[in-house]
């Protein structure tokens, strides 16, 4: 491809430091021609390796005659041609180095998470870490710092289709920088049944995660490609389903509303890691399932087939094109944008993709008048030719309709179906594009998007112009609800959204759901705070905490109280005073304390002794729940941020103020809404682009190539392997 050739040329040029632009020759003053810089074999090998990684090509490409000829034209002096075996060995070496670097990154993150000192005033005493010693490595593992996303996709190689699973890890550092890493790609384990299940995918994800030393991720996001989307629905347990209120409220914004009380069944809704949070569907996979389900509707399917027959007649293969047909095709193409031309030409030969359907239908509606004119003109020309042929054969019958089968459909009723379908597809397209345009499509955006779709745009209304419009809305609404009606999944979406400063007040929720969401947030903050403070499970930590700036005790008060505890207290209740009317002179001298009190004690501390610390002792010994409540009160009173503000930047400035909630934000804001490269494909290159590139790679090289490609590991002269941020 032209892009691939250009990529290789630029890569070789960068390594060789030879400009690719044609410049007029400049003779040196000595009239001697400067020799071209010597191209080292290592530079060429690095350039070719980068070319294969960037564009996802098989190493066997370098043994093709065309590639060898291109290399000789670009670098005539280069004679040492690399073999595919040499390149495969080189790529495997890079893969090993890359994996080691990621393992070190995980280890560093785990160590930092366990070494954090919770010295802020909101940290309760019993959960502050000790200042000396480190726990064993097996006790320093933290379960909530990483989120997984699993991308299930179909690989076509040599006529053989196999499902593969690519596992991604997402986490946020202490400086609130986000990391998205492709860990590994494996063939999906075959089951006895023809179809795979959610439990099987989760089991394989668990095994793959343990290979990286992560046994308890925060949650897992699952995405699946194509027609297999509907098979990755959340697990539903029949037992207790009614008790947990599994039926949604169709006309409420709290469409996933559940009983606020903690149900004993709820933690068991999805038990893929025994503990932790459930598997959450990829938003794009959920929308894809909706659109593909609608495309199978009898009326919709027939309508799309009618339009496809029109465009397939208009855009015939070059060998079959005739003068009149070619004229009409050119007439239509002249009015279309470049992307519209490509979409309609593609529709002429294959059904549209799920995410290309709305732009395609919008395009033909925009040019409805022109398309209708072209159909009418082509039918008139066809009818005229048939009449002439019939007259020539002497069998012409003016009222006969036997020869009208070659005419194109007039698409009278079909236009109405397409217009109604566009009305329903538009909100879904806007939702997907809103996510895809984000630098990182976060899970925190899913709840408000779903609420808008299910409470506003996909609700059948009396004003809907046709029965098909109402039916399509009901189908899409039902399909989306089936993906997210798991109570545990809804809880994840709510907590993630509550931590996004763009939706700080949760104004799109009803009051009942707001209360439930903040209760869930508090529970998560308490759980994570306890996990962070659990250095040794068998030992209860009792460490002195720092003072709160909001507390009536100042820093000096704490220091004085600490010094007071280090000296014998003065307790007036133990003095031998007989009664208040006794003569002071009768008191024995030994009953008085040392006349030389400690110089660093204030007079009041000297007089009151331990009575000074007895009253406020309870206020200083706050529990983790009280600390979270304190943060929650201030957090909810904060004004939040406007739409479009980067959540991680906001939390970076607020982490010192809300340290316990910031830990929850690190866990939940690292979760993506979309699995794999679906978002980039949707907005940049088109659906299926990544999958078409993956089809270039043989199965044995998939893990290596996808790891290097997705993580941006490229070679250069000075550094054997470096991640490109």
C-alpha distance (Angstrom), angle and dihedral (degrees) to the residues before:
residue distance angle dihedral
X1 . . .
X2 3.75 . .
X3 3.80 92.5 .
X4 3.79 91.8 50.8
X5 3.81 92.9 49.8
X6 3.77 90.9 48.3
X7 3.79 90.8 48.6
X8 3.79 91.7 53.2
X9 3.80 92.9 45.7
X10 3.79 92.4 51.1
X11 3.80 91.6 45.4
X12 3.81 93.3 50.6
X13 3.79 89.5 44.6
X14 3.79 92.1 52.4
X15 3.78 92.9 50.5
X16 3.80 93.5 43.7
X17 3.81 92.1 42.7
X18 3.79 90.6 -134.3
X19 3.84 114.5 139.0
X20 3.81 113.1 -123.2
X21 3.80 96.6 -150.7
X22 3.76 117.3 98.5
X23 3.80 108.2 -113.0
X24 3.81 127.8 -179.1
X25 3.81 110.8 -101.7
X26 3.79 116.3 -102.2
X27 3.80 116.7 -156.5
X28 3.81 115.7 -139.2
X29 3.82 117.5 -120.6
X30 3.79 91.8 -107.6
X31 3.80 89.4 59.0
X32 3.79 87.5 -124.4
X33 3.80 118.1 129.8
X34 3.79 112.1 -123.6
X35 3.80 109.3 -127.4
X36 3.79 118.1 -118.8
X37 3.80 114.0 -98.8
X38 3.76 114.4 -92.1
X39 3.78 114.2 -104.5
X40 3.78 111.4 -138.4
X41 3.82 119.3 -144.8
X42 3.81 89.5 -126.0
X43 3.79 90.8 58.4
X44 3.78 92.0 52.2
X45 3.80 92.0 46.0
X46 3.81 90.4 51.4
X47 3.80 91.9 48.1
X48 3.81 92.8 50.0
X49 3.79 91.4 46.0
X50 3.80 91.4 51.7
X51 3.81 89.8 47.5
X52 3.81 91.7 55.1
X53 3.81 93.1 45.0
X54 3.80 96.4 47.1
X55 3.80 97.3 46.7
X56 3.82 97.6 30.5
X57 3.78 100.9 -120.4
X58 3.77 129.5 161.3
X59 3.83 116.5 -106.1
X60 3.81 86.6 -123.5
X61 3.81 87.5 73.8
X62 3.81 91.0 81.0
X63 3.80 91.7 63.9
X64 3.79 93.2 59.6
X65 3.79 117.2 109.4
X66 3.79 92.3 -127.7
X67 3.79 93.1 55.1
X68 3.81 92.1 47.9
X69 3.80 91.1 49.9
X70 3.81 91.7 49.2
X71 3.80 90.8 51.1
X72 3.80 91.8 50.1
X73 3.80 91.0 51.2
X74 3.81 92.5 49.8
X75 3.82 95.8 40.3
X76 3.81 110.4 21.1
X77 3.81 91.7 174.9
X78 3.79 94.0 55.2
X79 3.81 109.8 99.5
X80 3.83 105.5 156.6
X81 3.77 102.4 93.0
X82 3.80 115.1 -163.3
X83 3.78 118.7 -129.2
X84 3.78 124.3 -138.3
X85 3.82 90.2 -112.8
X86 3.80 91.1 55.7
X87 3.80 91.3 49.3
X88 3.80 92.6 47.3
X89 3.79 89.8 52.5
X90 3.81 90.4 48.1
X91 3.80 91.9 49.4
X92 3.80 92.5 48.0
X93 3.79 89.5 53.3
X94 3.79 90.6 52.0
X95 3.81 89.2 47.8
X96 3.80 92.4 54.6
X97 3.82 92.1 48.1
X98 3.78 90.8 47.9
X99 3.79 93.1 50.8
X100 3.79 91.1 49.8
X101 3.80 90.8 51.9
X102 3.82 91.2 51.7
X103 3.80 91.9 47.4
X104 3.81 88.5 54.3
X105 3.80 89.0 49.0
X106 3.81 91.2 53.3
X107 3.79 91.1 46.1
X108 3.79 91.2 50.1
X109 3.78 91.1 49.1
X110 3.80 92.2 48.6
X111 3.81 91.9 48.6
X112 3.81 92.3 47.7
X113 3.79 91.1 48.8
X114 3.79 91.9 52.3
X115 3.82 95.2 41.8
X116 3.80 95.1 53.4
X117 3.79 113.9 123.5
X118 3.79 114.0 -141.4
X119 3.80 96.0 -152.5
X120 3.77 96.3 145.5
X121 3.76 117.1 115.9
X122 3.80 92.3 -110.4
X123 3.80 92.9 62.4
X124 3.82 110.4 98.8
X125 3.79 119.2 -127.5
X126 3.79 97.3 -115.7
X127 3.82 92.5 57.6
X128 3.79 102.0 45.8
X129 3.83 112.0 111.4
X130 3.75 124.2 -116.9
X131 3.77 116.8 -100.6
X132 3.81 94.2 -133.6
X133 3.77 134.5 51.5
X134 3.82 131.2 19.7
X135 3.79 127.7 -118.5
X136 3.80 121.7 -119.9
X137 3.80 116.1 -80.8
X138 3.80 93.1 -108.3
X139 3.80 89.0 58.1
X140 3.82 93.4 48.8
X141 3.79 96.2 65.3
X142 3.78 113.6 116.7
X143 3.78 119.1 -157.1
X144 3.77 102.2 -160.2
X145 3.79 104.4 53.1
X146 3.82 97.7 83.6
X147 3.79 133.9 52.0
X148 3.79 123.7 -163.5
X149 3.77 129.5 -146.8
X150 3.79 120.5 -167.4
X151 3.80 121.3 -156.8
X152 3.82 114.3 -161.0
X153 3.79 112.5 -164.3
X154 3.80 141.9 162.0
X155 3.79 119.4 -109.4
X156 3.80 118.9 -158.3
X157 3.79 115.7 -159.9
X158 3.79 127.0 161.1
X159 3.80 91.2 -18.3
X160 3.81 92.2 -52.2
X161 3.81 119.0 117.0
X162 3.80 119.0 -156.4
X163 3.78 131.8 169.3
X164 3.80 117.7 -122.4
X165 3.78 133.6 -171.6
X166 3.80 123.5 -143.4
X167 3.80 114.3 -163.9
X168 3.82 120.0 -150.7
X169 3.81 129.1 -170.8
X170 3.80 123.8 -150.5
X171 3.80 126.6 -171.7
X172 3.79 141.7 151.0
X173 3.80 122.6 -129.9
X174 3.77 125.3 -135.8
X175 3.81 89.1 -96.5
X176 3.83 87.5 55.4
X177 3.79 95.3 -110.4
X178 3.80 113.9 147.4
X179 3.81 125.6 -129.8
X180 3.82 124.1 -163.9
X181 3.79 112.0 -176.2
X182 3.80 132.1 177.8
X183 3.80 103.7 -140.8
X184 3.77 107.9 180.0
X185 3.80 146.0 -23.1
X186 3.78 121.8 -140.7
X187 3.75 136.5 169.9
X188 3.80 110.9 -99.2
X189 3.77 108.6 -105.6
X190 3.79 110.5 -107.8
X191 3.78 116.4 -120.2
X192 3.76 128.7 -152.8
X193 3.77 89.7 -107.6
X194 3.78 122.2 67.3
X195 3.80 94.3 -119.3
X196 3.78 125.2 58.8
X197 3.79 122.8 -129.8
X198 3.77 135.6 -143.2
X199 3.80 91.6 -111.6
X200 3.81 91.2 56.3
X201 3.79 92.4 50.7
X202 3.81 91.6 47.8
X203 3.80 91.3 49.1
X204 3.80 91.0 53.1
X205 3.81 91.5 46.3
X206 3.80 88.6 53.6
X207 3.81 91.8 53.3
X208 3.81 92.6 46.3
X209 3.81 91.1 48.3
X210 3.80 93.0 52.5
X211 3.79 89.1 54.6
X212 3.81 85.6 65.4
X213 3.80 92.8 46.3
X214 3.81 95.5 -104.9
X215 3.79 113.6 123.5
X216 3.80 100.5 160.3
X217 3.82 115.2 38.7
X218 3.77 118.8 179.5
X219 3.80 93.6 -115.3
X220 3.80 141.9 -32.3
X221 3.80 126.4 -123.5
X222 3.81 113.9 -155.0
X223 3.79 125.2 -157.1
X224 3.77 127.9 175.0
X225 3.76 131.5 -169.6
X226 3.77 129.4 -120.7
X227 3.76 128.2 -32.4
X228 3.80 92.5 -1.0
X229 3.79 92.3 68.5
X230 3.79 95.1 100.5
X231 3.79 91.1 57.9
X232 3.79 93.8 67.6
X233 3.79 99.4 69.2
X234 3.81 120.7 144.7
X235 3.77 115.4 -87.8
X236 3.78 113.0 -97.8
X237 3.77 121.6 -159.6
X238 3.77 113.3 -150.7
X239 3.78 92.8 -155.2
X240 3.76 110.9 85.4
X241 3.80 94.1 1.3
X242 3.76 92.8 128.5
X243 3.77 92.5 44.5
X244 3.78 92.3 58.0
X245 3.77 93.3 50.0
X246 3.79 99.0 -113.7
X247 3.80 95.6 174.6
X248 3.82 113.7 93.8
X249 3.75 126.6 -132.7
X250 3.82 101.2 -114.3
X251 3.80 97.5 -161.5
X252 3.79 99.3 40.7
X253 3.77 132.0 89.2
X254 3.80 86.3 -133.6
X255 3.77 88.8 69.2
X256 3.79 92.5 155.4
X257 3.78 93.6 42.6
X258 3.79 116.6 150.6
X259 3.77 138.6 175.2
X260 3.79 108.3 -68.2
X261 3.77 93.1 -139.9
X262 3.76 116.4 92.0
X263 3.78 107.0 -102.5
X264 3.80 118.0 -148.5
X265 3.77 88.0 -133.7
X266 3.80 96.1 53.2
X267 3.81 99.3 79.6
X268 3.80 88.4 52.7
X269 3.79 96.6 55.4
X270 3.78 90.2 99.6
X271 3.79 118.3 10.5
X272 3.78 102.2 175.1
X273 3.81 93.9 133.7
X274 3.82 98.6 24.0
X275 3.81 86.9 -121.4
X276 3.76 136.0 32.4
X277 3.76 130.8 47.9
X278 3.81 129.3 -34.6
X279 3.76 133.4 -98.8
X280 3.80 111.8 -85.9
X281 3.83 122.9 -154.0
X282 3.79 118.9 -115.7
X283 3.81 107.2 -108.8
X284 3.79 93.5 -134.5
X285 3.80 90.7 51.0
X286 3.80 89.8 51.6
X287 3.81 92.8 50.1
X288 3.79 90.8 44.1
X289 3.79 89.5 55.3
X290 3.82 90.2 51.2
X291 3.80 95.0 50.0
X292 3.79 95.0 43.7
X293 3.80 90.3 48.8
X294 3.79 90.1 53.6
X295 3.81 91.8 47.2
X296 3.81 88.1 59.5
X297 3.81 92.3 56.2
X298 3.85 107.2 116.8
X299 3.80 96.0 -123.9
X300 3.81 94.0 42.7
X301 3.79 92.9 45.4
X302 3.82 92.5 50.3
X303 3.80 91.8 47.6
X304 3.79 93.4 51.0
X305 3.80 90.4 47.9
X306 3.81 90.7 53.5
X307 3.78 92.1 53.9
X308 3.77 91.3 44.9
X309 3.82 90.4 54.7
X310 3.80 89.8 54.0
X311 3.79 94.1 51.7
X312 3.80 93.8 41.7
X313 3.83 87.9 56.5
X314 3.78 90.7 46.6
X315 3.81 97.2 46.7
X316 3.77 103.0 42.9
X317 3.81 121.5 168.7
X318 3.83 111.5 -82.3
X319 3.81 92.9 -105.0
X320 3.82 91.6 56.7
X321 3.79 99.6 41.5
X322 3.79 116.6 115.4
X323 3.77 131.7 -163.2
X324 3.80 98.4 -98.6
X325 3.80 95.3 41.8
X326 3.79 91.5 46.6
X327 3.80 90.1 51.2
X328 3.82 93.0 54.2
X329 3.80 92.2 45.4
X330 3.80 91.4 52.5
X331 3.79 90.1 46.9
X332 3.80 90.6 56.9
X333 3.80 95.9 41.9
X334 3.80 92.3 53.4
X335 3.80 90.3 64.4
X336 3.82 96.1 45.9
X337 3.76 129.6 85.5
X338 3.79 118.0 -118.2
X339 3.80 94.2 -101.1
X340 3.81 91.3 46.5
X341 3.79 90.5 52.0
X342 3.79 91.9 53.0
X343 3.81 92.6 47.5
X344 3.81 95.8 50.3
X345 3.81 92.8 44.5
X346 3.79 89.2 51.1
X347 3.81 91.2 49.0
X348 3.80 89.3 55.5
X349 3.81 89.9 67.3
X350 3.82 106.1 25.1
X351 3.82 138.9 20.8
X352 3.81 116.1 -90.6
X353 3.79 120.5 -100.2
X354 3.79 120.2 -109.3
X355 3.80 94.5 -106.0
X356 3.79 93.9 39.8
X357 3.80 94.8 54.4
X358 3.81 98.4 83.0
X359 3.85 96.7 47.3
X360 3.80 88.9 46.3
X361 3.80 95.2 50.6
X362 3.81 91.3 43.4
X363 3.78 89.1 53.9
X364 3.79 95.8 52.3
X365 3.82 91.5 45.0
X366 3.80 89.0 53.6
X367 3.81 89.3 53.8
X368 3.80 96.0 36.5
X369 3.79 95.3 125.2
X370 3.81 93.7 51.3
X371 3.81 93.2 46.1
X372 3.82 91.4 50.0
X373 3.81 90.3 50.3
X374 3.80 91.6 50.1
X375 3.81 91.7 49.5
X376 3.82 91.4 49.5
X377 3.81 92.6 47.7
X378 3.79 92.7 47.5
X379 3.81 91.4 48.8
X380 3.81 91.0 49.1
X381 3.79 90.7 50.6
X382 3.79 91.4 47.5
X383 3.79 92.0 48.5
X384 3.80 91.4 48.4
X385 3.80 91.7 51.5
X386 3.79 91.3 48.7
X387 3.79 91.0 49.8
X388 3.79 91.1 50.4
X389 3.78 90.8 48.5
X390 3.79 91.2 48.9
X391 3.80 92.9 48.7
X392 3.77 90.4 50.0
X393 3.77 90.2 53.2
X394 3.82 92.9 43.5
X395 3.78 94.3 -122.3
X396 3.78 100.4 103.8
X397 3.82 115.5 142.4
X398 3.83 113.7 179.9
X399 3.82 94.2 -153.4
X400 3.78 95.8 44.2
X401 3.81 118.6 117.3
X402 3.78 97.6 -178.6
X403 3.78 93.6 102.7
X404 3.81 99.0 48.5
X405 3.81 94.1 91.9
X406 3.80 90.9 96.1
X407 3.81 91.9 59.3
X408 3.79 119.4 104.8
X409 3.82 118.2 -111.4
X410 3.80 112.8 -96.2
X411 3.82 91.9 -137.8
X412 3.80 96.2 -145.5
X413 3.81 99.1 148.1
X414 3.79 92.3 26.9
X415 3.80 92.4 67.2
X416 3.81 90.7 60.0
X417 3.80 91.3 51.3
X418 3.81 91.2 50.3
X419 3.80 92.2 49.1
X420 3.81 92.0 50.3
X421 3.79 91.3 46.5
X422 3.80 90.4 52.9
X423 3.79 90.6 54.7
X424 3.80 90.0 57.9
X425 3.80 97.0 40.3
X426 3.79 96.1 50.1
X427 3.85 97.1 74.9
X428 3.80 90.5 48.5
X429 3.79 91.1 49.6
X430 3.81 90.9 49.2
X431 3.82 90.3 49.4
X432 3.80 93.0 51.2
X433 3.79 93.6 45.7
X434 3.80 91.0 47.7
X435 3.79 89.6 56.6
X436 3.80 94.9 40.3
X437 3.81 92.9 53.5
X438 3.79 91.2 58.0
X439 3.79 115.6 100.0
X440 3.80 84.5 -131.1
X441 3.84 116.3 13.6
X442 3.80 99.6 -138.5
X443 3.76 127.0 -155.4
X444 3.81 88.1 -127.3
X445 3.81 88.8 75.5
X446 3.80 95.3 57.9
X447 3.81 99.2 75.1
X448 3.84 96.5 55.2
X449 3.81 90.7 41.9
X450 3.79 92.1 51.4
X451 3.78 91.5 45.4
X452 3.79 91.1 53.7
X453 3.79 92.8 47.1
X454 3.79 97.8 45.4
X455 3.79 99.6 38.2
X456 3.81 99.4 39.3
X457 3.77 119.9 11.3
X458 3.81 103.2 35.1
X459 3.80 97.7 41.7
X460 3.83 112.9 111.8
X461 3.79 109.5 -121.8
X462 3.81 133.3 -165.7
X463 3.79 88.4 -118.6
X464 3.82 92.4 61.8
X465 3.78 105.9 122.3
X466 3.80 100.0 -140.7
X467 3.77 142.9 24.0
X468 3.81 91.2 -120.1
X469 3.81 89.9 58.7
X470 3.80 91.7 54.1
X471 3.78 92.1 44.7
X472 3.80 93.8 50.8
X473 3.81 90.7 49.7
X474 3.79 90.7 51.9
X475 3.81 91.3 48.6
X476 3.80 93.6 51.2
X477 3.77 93.4 43.8
X478 3.79 91.5 50.6
X479 3.81 92.2 47.6
X480 3.82 93.8 50.2
X481 3.79 92.4 46.5
X482 3.80 90.8 51.5
X483 3.81 89.0 58.3
X484 3.80 97.1 49.0
X485 3.82 106.1 25.8
X486 3.81 92.7 102.1
X487 3.85 106.3 113.0
X488 3.80 92.0 -141.6
X489 3.81 91.4 51.4
X490 3.79 90.5 49.5
X491 3.79 89.4 52.1
X492 3.81 90.7 54.0
X493 3.81 91.5 50.3
X494 3.81 92.1 48.8
X495 3.81 95.4 48.8
X496 3.81 92.1 46.6
X497 3.80 90.8 50.6
X498 3.81 93.2 47.8
X499 3.82 89.2 58.8
X500 3.80 93.8 52.3
X501 3.83 106.5 94.7
X502 3.81 89.8 -149.3
X503 3.82 88.8 69.4
X504 3.79 95.7 33.0
X505 3.78 97.7 142.3
X506 3.82 95.4 40.1
X507 3.78 86.6 -135.8
X508 3.80 92.7 164.0
X509 3.82 90.1 64.0
X510 3.78 127.9 80.0
X511 3.80 117.5 -110.9
X512 3.79 94.4 -103.2
X513 3.79 93.0 53.6
X514 3.80 91.7 45.5
X515 3.80 90.3 56.0
X516 3.80 91.5 47.7
X517 3.80 91.6 48.3
X518 3.79 94.9 52.7
X519 3.81 90.3 46.0
X520 3.81 89.0 53.7
X521 3.79 90.1 47.5
X522 3.79 90.6 53.1
X523 3.81 91.1 49.9
X524 3.80 91.2 51.3
X525 3.80 91.9 48.1
X526 3.80 91.5 51.1
X527 3.80 92.4 47.3
X528 3.81 94.5 49.1
X529 3.81 92.7 43.7
X530 3.79 89.8 54.3
X531 3.80 91.4 47.5
X532 3.79 91.3 50.0
X533 3.79 91.3 49.7
X534 3.79 95.9 44.9
X535 3.81 101.1 100.5
X536 3.80 94.2 151.9
X537 3.81 116.7 13.5
X538 3.80 92.0 -151.5
X539 3.79 95.9 52.5
X540 3.78 127.6 68.7
X541 3.77 111.3 -141.9
X542 3.77 117.4 -132.1
X543 3.82 106.8 -177.7
X544 3.76 128.2 156.5
X545 3.80 110.2 -104.6
X546 3.79 127.8 -144.1
X547 3.76 122.6 -106.6
X548 3.75 124.6 -93.2
X549 3.78 117.2 -121.9
X550 3.79 86.0 -140.4
X551 3.80 92.3 51.0
X552 3.83 120.4 100.4
X553 3.80 87.0 -125.6
X554 3.76 116.2 86.3
X555 3.78 125.0 -148.9
X556 3.77 88.9 -102.3
X557 3.80 90.8 53.9
X558 3.79 90.5 55.8
X559 3.79 92.4 49.2
X560 3.81 92.0 48.2
X561 3.79 91.8 48.1
X562 3.78 89.8 50.3
X563 3.80 91.4 51.4
X564 3.78 90.0 46.2
X565 3.79 91.1 57.2
X566 3.78 89.5 54.6
X567 3.82 93.0 62.0
X568 3.82 131.1 56.9
X569 3.81 107.6 -84.8
X570 3.76 125.0 -122.2
X571 3.81 108.1 -122.7
X572 3.80 114.1 -174.1
X573 3.79 90.6 -169.7
X574 3.82 88.9 69.3
X575 3.81 95.4 52.4
X576 3.78 116.2 112.2
X577 3.81 98.8 -120.9
X578 3.78 111.8 147.7
X579 3.80 99.1 -160.5
X580 3.74 141.1 -27.1
X581 3.83 91.8 -96.8
X582 3.80 95.7 54.1
X583 3.75 118.9 121.2
X584 3.83 110.1 -102.3
X585 3.75 88.9 -139.9
X586 3.78 90.9 63.3
X587 3.75 92.5 64.6
X588 3.80 112.7 102.4
X589 3.79 116.3 -113.7
X590 3.76 91.3 -128.1
X591 3.77 90.6 66.2
X592 3.78 90.4 69.3
X593 3.74 121.8 86.9
X594 3.78 123.6 -118.2
X595 3.79 109.5 -60.7
X596 3.81 89.5 -136.5
X597 3.83 104.4 70.6
X598 3.77 120.0 -170.3
X599 3.77 108.6 -78.5
X600 3.81 95.3 -134.6
X601 3.83 94.9 58.6
X602 3.76 121.0 93.2
X603 3.77 119.7 -127.0
X604 3.79 92.9 -106.6
X605 3.81 91.4 49.9
X606 3.79 89.5 50.6
X607 3.79 92.8 49.9
X608 3.82 99.2 42.3
X609 3.81 101.0 35.1
X610 3.81 113.0 173.1
X611 3.78 90.5 -3.3
X612 3.80 85.5 74.5
X613 3.83 92.8 63.8
X614 3.78 101.1 35.0
X615 3.80 97.5 81.0
X616 3.83 102.9 47.0
X617 3.81 94.1 38.8
X618 3.81 92.6 95.9
X619 3.80 93.6 52.0
X620 3.81 92.7 53.7
X621 3.81 93.7 49.2
X622 3.80 94.5 69.2
X623 3.78 120.5 165.4
X624 3.78 125.0 -124.5
X625 3.80 88.9 -105.6
X626 3.79 90.9 56.5
X627 3.79 90.9 48.2
X628 3.80 91.0 52.0
X629 3.80 90.3 47.3
X630 3.79 89.6 53.4
X631 3.80 91.6 51.7
X632 3.79 92.6 43.9
X633 3.80 91.8 54.5
X634 3.79 93.0 52.8
X635 3.81 92.2 39.8
X636 3.81 93.9 53.7
X637 3.80 90.5 47.2
X638 3.81 90.5 54.5
X639 3.80 116.3 101.3
X640 3.81 94.3 -126.8
X641 3.79 119.4 -153.9
X642 3.78 138.8 -67.5
X643 3.80 124.1 -103.8
X644 3.77 112.9 -75.4
X645 3.80 96.5 32.7
X646 3.80 113.5 132.7
X647 3.84 105.1 -111.8
X648 3.81 95.4 -149.6
X649 3.80 92.4 53.5
X650 3.80 89.4 51.4
X651 3.80 92.2 50.3
X652 3.78 91.7 45.9
X653 3.80 88.6 63.0
X654 3.82 93.3 42.3
X655 3.81 100.8 42.9
X656 3.80 93.6 96.0
X657 3.79 91.0 50.4
X658 3.83 95.0 46.0
X659 3.83 106.1 26.5
X660 3.81 96.1 158.5
X661 3.80 94.8 46.3
X662 3.80 90.0 43.1
X663 3.81 88.8 62.2
X664 3.80 89.5 54.9
X665 3.80 90.0 47.3
X666 3.80 90.0 53.4
X667 3.80 89.2 54.9
X668 3.81 99.4 43.9
X669 3.80 102.9 33.7
X670 3.81 89.1 55.8
X671 3.81 89.6 64.5
X672 3.82 114.4 100.9
X673 3.79 125.7 -141.2
X674 3.81 92.5 -147.3
X675 3.80 130.4 48.8
X676 3.78 124.7 -132.8
X677 3.80 121.2 -22.3
X678 3.81 96.3 -32.3
X679 3.80 94.2 116.0
X680 3.81 94.3 50.0
X681 3.79 91.4 46.8
X682 3.79 91.9 48.9
X683 3.78 97.2 53.2
X684 3.81 103.2 27.6
X685 3.78 117.0 24.4
X686 3.79 106.6 11.3
X687 3.78 132.9 -103.8
X688 3.76 116.0 -51.4
X689 3.80 96.1 17.6
X690 3.78 93.6 120.7
X691 3.79 91.3 45.3
X692 3.80 92.2 51.8
X693 3.79 89.2 52.2
X694 3.79 91.3 47.7
X695 3.78 88.8 55.8
X696 3.82 88.1 67.2
X697 3.80 90.8 65.9
X698 3.82 122.6 82.4
X699 3.83 114.1 -126.4
X700 3.81 94.1 -108.8
X701 3.84 91.4 58.4
X702 3.81 99.2 42.3
X703 3.80 97.8 95.0
X704 3.80 93.6 48.3
X705 3.80 97.6 43.5
X706 3.80 96.9 43.8
X707 3.81 91.9 46.8
X708 3.80 92.2 52.9
X709 3.82 93.6 40.2
X710 3.81 99.5 48.5
X711 3.81 94.7 41.3
X712 3.81 93.1 46.9
X713 3.79 97.0 -123.3
X714 3.79 108.9 167.4
X715 3.78 132.3 166.4
X716 3.78 128.9 -123.9
X717 3.77 139.3 169.1
X718 3.77 101.6 -88.6
X719 3.79 102.8 31.3
X720 3.79 118.6 46.0
X721 3.78 93.0 -150.3
X722 3.77 128.6 6.7
X723 3.80 132.2 170.5
X724 3.77 113.4 -125.1
X725 3.78 107.6 -141.2
